Amino acid sequence: MSKTRCAMRDAQDATNPPLPETRNERLPTLSLMRSYRLGDPDLDARIRALAEDAVAGTGHGHEDVDLISEMMVTALRLHRDRADRGDIKLVNTALKEMRYAFLVFSQYQHIPKVTVFGSARTQPGDTNYQLASAFAEYMVESLRWMVVTGAGPGTMEAANKGAGGAYSFGVNIRLPFEAEANPYVDGARLINFKYFFTRKLVFVKESDAFALFPGGFGTQDETYELLTLTQTGKTSLHPIVLMEAPGTGYWDKWIDFVKGTLVEQGMITHDDLSLFKHATDVDTAAGEIARFYSNYHSQRYVDDRLVLRFRHALSPADIERLNDEFGDILADGRIEAIDATPDEIEDHDVTDLPRIRLHFDRRSLGRLRQMVDVVNGLGPGSWGLNP
């Protein structure tokens, strides 16, 4: 090692003393996560009792006492870890932001929602402003969806304007140069965030579809993050539409880059292109979203197997076709029709819907999206059904 590097290491060691023993705590393994405790029997018992007392008489939440207890344990562990006050403030603010956002959206769980992303700088006379407004209006008036935006000006304002205040959500980020939400968001459905990461979580968690209009770094960030979460299976499949007015050339050039560079150089697969669609008019975009939910309903993993729920049952011939065409996405076994699993029954998770189960390889998300498209084309469907 060079003298310079030795000197740098010695200086770093002097300014950064070894971490205390509490920092070297081993992370709990998955098998131990259910016994996540402080390690003080008296405090652990009091935490559990407090959680039980807090939910008593509310008529719900008794099954969540363990999770509520663990959240309190985490807060106290932060203190025991001698976490910086700034870190504790971050966790505290993030938790409060998520809690309030979940509360607001929980009142509209039965209504599907599309999030519209796009530039805050788009002017009312711009054809993309007009397209965003027309798209949002169509989603509300014709399909009975609600619309979520970042609550800012530009494309966001256009979408909220088209949807109308009664059918709009504003997921606002507090910025020094963009503090106020646009006037088309009702205060009852306006949520203000300090942190981008909690805001992004809410966008993805609460939306059933996404329409992305031309924009700057923020729109590109949202585009790549949404596609990354989908490509890696960290979020469920959703219809993702890249929208622009005819002649804009924004997504055309981006798609050329994705195909010519990312696919060509092996950074993504050609099948990953199935994760999004390109549209230059309202009918194409809305049709893509409605078709996605014409038969497909939802998904979840149960015992490491992917369960897909549908509105209409697939015939044995349909399932045989899926095995023939999409056997390459299986880790092993075959695609099969099943009844609701015990876990789904316990959670009251759409147990009345038909479903299929497969040991998905968890890598081929583009191919999985192609399979969902095939399923949607097999049976009867109806535009605008709620996800």
C-alpha positions as CSV (number, residue, x, y, z in Angstrom):
1,M,0.0,0.0,0.0
2,S,1.4,3.5,-0.9
3,K,2.4,5.9,1.8
4,T,-0.3,8.3,0.7
5,R,-3.0,5.6,1.1
6,C,-1.6,4.6,4.5
7,A,-1.7,8.2,5.6
8,M,-5.3,8.5,4.4
9,R,-6.3,5.4,6.2
10,D,-4.7,6.4,9.4
11,A,-6.4,9.8,9.3
12,Q,-9.7,8.2,8.6
13,D,-9.2,5.8,11.5
14,A,-8.5,8.7,13.8
15,T,-11.6,10.6,12.9
16,N,-13.9,7.5,12.6
17,P,-13.4,5.4,15.8
18,P,-14.6,1.8,15.8
19,L,-18.3,1.4,16.0
20,P,-19.7,0.4,19.4
21,E,-20.7,-3.2,20.0
22,T,-24.3,-2.3,19.7
23,R,-23.7,-1.3,16.1
24,N,-22.4,-4.8,15.3
25,E,-25.7,-6.4,16.2
26,R,-26.5,-9.2,13.9
27,L,-29.6,-8.7,11.7
28,P,-32.4,-11.1,12.5
29,T,-32.8,-14.0,10.1
30,L,-36.2,-14.5,8.4
31,S,-37.0,-17.3,10.8
32,L,-36.5,-15.0,13.7
33,M,-38.4,-12.0,12.4
34,R,-41.6,-12.9,14.3
35,S,-39.7,-12.6,17.6
36,Y,-38.3,-9.1,16.9
37,R,-38.0,-7.6,20.4
38,L,-35.9,-5.3,22.5
39,G,-34.5,-8.2,24.5
40,D,-35.7,-6.8,27.8
41,P,-38.6,-9.0,29.0
42,D,-40.2,-6.3,31.1
43,L,-40.1,-3.7,28.4
44,D,-41.2,-6.2,25.7
45,A,-44.2,-7.2,27.8
46,R,-45.2,-3.6,28.4
47,I,-44.9,-2.8,24.6
48,R,-47.1,-5.7,23.8
49,A,-49.6,-4.7,26.4
50,L,-49.6,-1.1,25.2
51,A,-50.3,-2.3,21.6
52,E,-53.1,-4.6,22.8
53,D,-54.6,-1.7,24.9
54,A,-54.4,0.7,21.9
55,V,-56.4,-1.6,19.6
56,A,-58.9,-2.7,22.3
57,G,-62.4,-1.3,21.6
58,T,-61.6,-0.2,18.1
59,G,-63.3,-3.2,16.5
60,H,-60.3,-4.0,14.3
61,G,-56.6,-4.5,14.2
62,H,-56.2,-7.3,16.8
63,E,-54.4,-9.4,14.1
64,D,-51.9,-6.5,13.7
65,V,-50.8,-6.3,17.4
66,D,-47.5,-8.0,16.5
67,L,-46.7,-5.5,13.8
68,I,-47.6,-2.5,15.9
69,S,-45.4,-3.9,18.7
70,E,-42.5,-4.3,16.2
71,M,-42.9,-0.7,15.0
72,M,-42.6,0.6,18.6
73,V,-39.6,-1.7,19.1
74,T,-37.9,-0.2,16.0
75,A,-38.4,3.3,17.4
76,L,-36.8,2.3,20.7
77,R,-34.0,0.5,19.0
78,L,-33.1,3.7,17.1
79,H,-32.7,5.4,20.5
80,R,-30.7,2.5,21.8
81,D,-28.5,2.6,18.7
82,R,-27.7,6.2,19.6
83,A,-29.0,7.3,16.2
84,D,-28.4,10.9,15.3
85,R,-31.4,13.1,16.0
86,G,-31.6,14.0,12.3
87,D,-32.0,10.3,11.5
88,I,-34.8,10.0,14.1
89,K,-36.5,13.0,12.6
90,L,-36.3,11.5,9.2
91,V,-37.9,8.2,10.3
92,N,-40.5,10.1,12.3
93,T,-41.5,12.4,9.4
94,A,-41.6,9.6,6.9
95,L,-43.8,7.5,9.1
96,K,-46.2,10.4,9.7
97,E,-46.3,11.2,5.9
98,M,-47.1,7.6,5.0
99,R,-49.8,7.2,7.7
100,Y,-51.7,10.3,6.5
101,A,-51.4,9.3,2.9
102,F,-52.7,5.8,3.6
103,L,-55.6,7.4,5.5
104,V,-56.6,9.7,2.6
105,F,-56.4,7.0,-0.1
106,S,-58.1,4.4,2.1
107,Q,-61.4,6.2,1.6
108,Y,-61.3,5.5,-2.1
109,Q,-59.9,2.0,-2.3
110,H,-62.9,0.8,-4.4
111,I,-62.1,3.3,-7.2
112,P,-59.2,2.6,-9.6
113,K,-56.7,5.4,-10.1
114,V,-54.3,6.4,-12.8
115,T,-51.2,8.5,-12.0
116,V,-50.2,11.2,-14.5
117,F,-46.6,12.3,-14.6
118,G,-45.1,15.1,-16.7
119,S,-43.4,18.4,-16.8
120,A,-44.3,21.3,-14.4
121,R,-43.3,23.7,-17.2
122,T,-45.8,22.6,-19.8
123,Q,-47.9,25.7,-20.7
124,P,-51.7,25.7,-21.2
125,G,-51.3,26.3,-24.9
126,D,-49.1,23.3,-25.4
127,T,-50.6,20.3,-27.1
128,N,-49.3,18.0,-24.4
129,Y,-51.1,20.1,-21.8
130,Q,-54.3,19.7,-23.8
131,L,-53.8,16.0,-24.3
132,A,-53.2,15.4,-20.5
133,S,-56.4,17.3,-19.7
134,A,-58.4,15.3,-22.3
135,F,-56.9,12.0,-21.1
136,A,-57.8,12.7,-17.5
137,E,-61.3,13.8,-18.4
138,Y,-61.9,10.6,-20.4
139,M,-60.6,8.4,-17.6
140,V,-63.1,10.0,-15.2
141,E,-66.1,10.5,-17.4
142,S,-65.9,7.3,-19.5
143,L,-64.1,4.8,-17.3
144,R,-65.0,6.2,-13.9
145,W,-61.4,6.2,-12.6
146,M,-59.8,8.8,-10.4
147,V,-56.6,10.7,-11.3
148,V,-53.5,11.2,-9.2
149,T,-50.8,13.8,-10.0
150,G,-47.9,15.5,-8.2
151,A,-50.2,18.5,-7.6
152,G,-47.9,20.9,-9.4
153,P,-48.4,23.2,-12.4
154,G,-47.9,22.2,-16.1
155,T,-49.0,18.6,-17.0
156,M,-50.0,17.9,-13.5
157,E,-52.4,20.9,-13.5
158,A,-53.8,19.8,-16.8
159,A,-54.6,16.3,-15.6
160,N,-56.2,17.6,-12.4
161,K,-58.2,20.2,-14.4
162,G,-59.4,17.5,-16.8
163,A,-60.4,15.1,-14.0
164,G,-62.1,17.8,-11.9
165,G,-61.5,18.4,-8.2
166,A,-63.9,15.7,-7.0
167,Y,-61.9,13.0,-8.8
168,S,-58.4,14.3,-8.3
169,F,-55.6,13.6,-5.9
170,G,-52.6,15.8,-5.4
171,V,-49.4,14.1,-4.0
172,N,-47.4,17.3,-3.5
173,I,-43.7,17.7,-2.8
174,R,-42.7,20.8,-0.8
175,L,-40.1,22.7,-2.9
176,P,-38.8,26.2,-2.3
177,F,-39.8,27.3,-5.8
178,E,-43.1,25.3,-6.1
179,A,-44.8,25.4,-2.7
180,E,-48.4,25.6,-3.6
181,A,-50.6,23.0,-5.2
182,N,-52.4,23.8,-8.4
183,P,-56.0,25.1,-7.9
184,Y,-57.7,22.0,-9.3
185,V,-56.9,19.8,-6.3
186,D,-59.4,19.6,-3.5
187,G,-57.8,20.0,-0.1
188,A,-59.4,16.8,1.1
189,R,-57.3,14.9,-1.4
190,L,-54.1,16.9,-1.2
191,I,-51.2,15.3,0.6
192,N,-47.9,17.2,1.2
193,F,-44.6,15.5,1.4
194,K,-41.2,16.5,2.6
195,Y,-39.4,13.5,1.1
196,F,-39.4,12.3,-2.4
197,F,-39.0,8.7,-1.4
198,T,-42.3,8.6,0.6
199,R,-44.1,10.4,-2.1
200,K,-42.8,7.9,-4.7
201,L,-43.9,5.0,-2.6
202,V,-47.5,6.4,-2.4
203,F,-47.6,7.0,-6.2
204,V,-46.7,3.3,-6.8
205,K,-48.8,1.8,-4.0
206,E,-52.0,3.7,-4.7
207,S,-52.1,3.6,-8.5
208,D,-53.5,1.0,-10.9
209,A,-52.0,2.6,-14.0
210,F,-49.5,5.2,-15.1
211,A,-49.5,7.8,-17.9
212,L,-46.2,9.5,-18.4
213,F,-46.0,12.7,-20.5
214,P,-42.9,14.6,-21.6
215,G,-40.9,16.1,-18.8
216,G,-37.5,16.9,-17.3
217,F,-35.3,15.1,-14.8
218,G,-38.2,14.4,-12.5
219,T,-40.3,12.7,-15.2
220,Q,-37.3,10.7,-16.3
221,D,-36.6,9.7,-12.7
222,E,-40.2,8.6,-12.3
223,T,-40.1,6.7,-15.6
224,Y,-37.0,4.8,-14.8
225,E,-38.0,4.0,-11.2
226,L,-41.4,2.8,-12.2
227,L,-39.9,0.5,-14.9
228,T,-37.2,-0.7,-12.6
229,L,-39.7,-1.6,-9.9
230,T,-41.8,-3.4,-12.5
231,Q,-38.8,-5.2,-14.2
232,T,-37.5,-6.4,-10.8
233,G,-40.9,-7.5,-9.5
234,K,-40.8,-5.0,-6.6
235,T,-44.3,-3.9,-7.6
236,S,-47.1,-5.7,-9.3
237,L,-47.7,-5.4,-13.0
238,H,-49.5,-2.3,-14.1
239,P,-50.3,-0.7,-17.5
240,I,-47.6,1.9,-18.2
241,V,-48.3,4.3,-21.0
242,L,-45.8,6.8,-22.5
243,M,-48.0,9.6,-23.8
244,E,-47.2,12.6,-26.0
245,A,-49.0,14.7,-28.5
246,P,-48.4,13.8,-32.2
247,G,-45.2,15.4,-33.5
248,T,-43.7,15.9,-30.1
249,G,-40.9,13.4,-30.7
250,Y,-40.1,13.0,-27.0
251,W,-40.9,9.4,-26.3
252,D,-40.0,8.4,-29.9
253,K,-36.4,9.4,-29.3
254,W,-36.3,7.8,-25.8
255,I,-37.6,4.5,-27.2
256,D,-35.0,4.7,-29.9
257,F,-32.3,5.0,-27.2
258,V,-33.8,2.1,-25.2
259,K,-34.0,-0.2,-28.2
260,G,-30.7,1.0,-29.9
261,T,-28.6,1.1,-26.8
262,L,-30.1,-0.7,-23.8
263,V,-31.4,-3.7,-25.7
264,E,-28.6,-3.7,-28.3
265,Q,-25.9,-3.7,-25.6
266,G,-27.7,-6.3,-23.5
267,M,-28.5,-4.0,-20.6
268,I,-32.2,-5.1,-20.8
269,T,-33.9,-7.8,-22.8
270,H,-36.2,-7.2,-25.8
271,D,-39.1,-8.7,-23.8
272,D,-38.7,-5.8,-21.3
273,L,-40.1,-3.5,-24.0
274,S,-43.5,-5.1,-23.2
275,L,-43.5,-3.4,-19.9
276,F,-44.7,-0.1,-21.5
277,K,-46.7,1.1,-24.4
278,H,-46.5,4.3,-26.5
279,A,-49.6,6.4,-27.3
280,T,-50.3,9.7,-29.0
281,D,-54.0,9.9,-28.4
282,V,-56.6,9.4,-25.7
283,D,-58.3,6.4,-27.1
284,T,-55.1,4.4,-27.5
285,A,-53.9,5.2,-24.0
286,A,-57.2,4.6,-22.3
287,G,-57.8,1.4,-24.3
288,E,-54.4,0.0,-23.2
289,I,-55.3,0.6,-19.6
290,A,-58.8,-0.8,-19.9
291,R,-57.6,-3.9,-21.8
292,F,-55.1,-4.7,-19.1
293,Y,-57.9,-5.1,-16.6
294,S,-60.4,-6.7,-18.9
295,N,-59.6,-10.1,-17.4
296,Y,-56.5,-9.7,-15.2
297,H,-57.4,-8.6,-11.7
298,S,-54.4,-8.8,-9.3
299,Q,-51.5,-10.9,-8.1
300,R,-49.6,-12.0,-5.0
301,Y,-47.1,-14.6,-3.9
302,V,-48.1,-17.5,-1.6
303,D,-45.4,-19.9,-0.5
304,D,-43.0,-18.6,-3.2
305,R,-45.5,-19.3,-5.9
306,L,-47.1,-16.5,-8.0
307,V,-50.9,-16.5,-7.9
308,L,-52.6,-14.5,-10.6
309,R,-56.3,-13.7,-10.1
310,F,-58.7,-13.2,-13.0
311,R,-62.3,-12.0,-13.6
312,H,-63.1,-15.0,-15.8
313,A,-61.9,-18.6,-15.4
314,L,-59.5,-20.0,-17.9
315,S,-60.5,-23.2,-19.7
316,P,-58.2,-26.3,-19.5
317,A,-57.2,-25.6,-23.1
318,D,-56.3,-22.0,-22.2
319,I,-54.1,-23.1,-19.4
320,E,-52.4,-25.7,-21.7
321,R,-51.7,-22.9,-24.2
322,L,-50.1,-20.8,-21.4
323,N,-47.9,-23.8,-20.5
324,D,-46.9,-24.3,-24.1
325,E,-46.1,-20.6,-24.8
326,F,-44.7,-19.5,-21.5
327,G,-43.1,-22.5,-20.0
328,D,-39.8,-20.6,-20.3
329,I,-40.7,-18.3,-17.4
330,L,-41.2,-21.2,-14.9
331,A,-38.6,-22.2,-12.4
332,D,-40.1,-25.7,-12.4
333,G,-43.5,-27.3,-12.6
334,R,-46.5,-26.2,-14.7
335,I,-49.1,-23.4,-14.7
336,E,-52.3,-24.7,-13.0
337,A,-55.7,-23.5,-12.0
338,I,-56.3,-23.4,-8.3
339,D,-58.9,-22.4,-5.7
340,A,-58.1,-19.6,-3.2
341,T,-55.1,-20.6,-1.0
342,P,-55.4,-20.8,2.8
343,D,-53.4,-17.5,3.1
344,E,-55.7,-15.7,0.8
345,I,-58.8,-17.1,2.6
346,E,-57.3,-15.9,5.9
347,D,-56.7,-12.4,4.5
348,H,-60.1,-12.3,2.8
349,D,-58.2,-11.6,-0.4
350,V,-60.6,-11.8,-3.4
351,T,-61.3,-15.4,-2.7
352,D,-64.2,-15.6,-5.1
353,L,-62.1,-15.0,-8.2
354,P,-60.6,-17.7,-10.4
355,R,-56.8,-17.9,-10.3
356,I,-53.8,-19.7,-11.6
357,R,-50.5,-20.6,-9.8
358,L,-47.0,-20.9,-11.2
359,H,-43.5,-21.2,-9.9
360,F,-42.3,-18.0,-11.6
361,D,-38.6,-17.5,-12.1
362,R,-39.0,-13.9,-10.9
363,R,-36.8,-12.6,-13.7
364,S,-38.9,-12.7,-16.8
365,L,-41.2,-9.8,-16.0
366,G,-41.5,-8.7,-19.6
367,R,-42.6,-12.3,-20.6
368,L,-45.0,-12.3,-17.7
369,R,-46.6,-9.1,-19.0
370,Q,-46.9,-10.8,-22.4
371,M,-48.7,-13.7,-20.8
372,V,-51.1,-11.4,-19.0
373,D,-51.8,-9.8,-22.4
374,V,-52.6,-13.2,-23.9
375,V,-54.9,-14.0,-21.0
376,N,-56.7,-10.8,-21.5
377,G,-57.4,-11.7,-25.1
378,L,-58.7,-15.2,-24.3
379,G,-62.1,-14.5,-22.6
380,P,-64.9,-11.9,-22.4
381,G,-64.0,-8.6,-20.9
382,S,-65.5,-5.2,-20.1
383,W,-63.8,-1.8,-20.4
384,G,-63.5,0.2,-17.2
385,L,-64.0,-2.5,-14.6
386,N,-62.4,-1.7,-11.3
387,P,-59.0,-3.4,-10.7
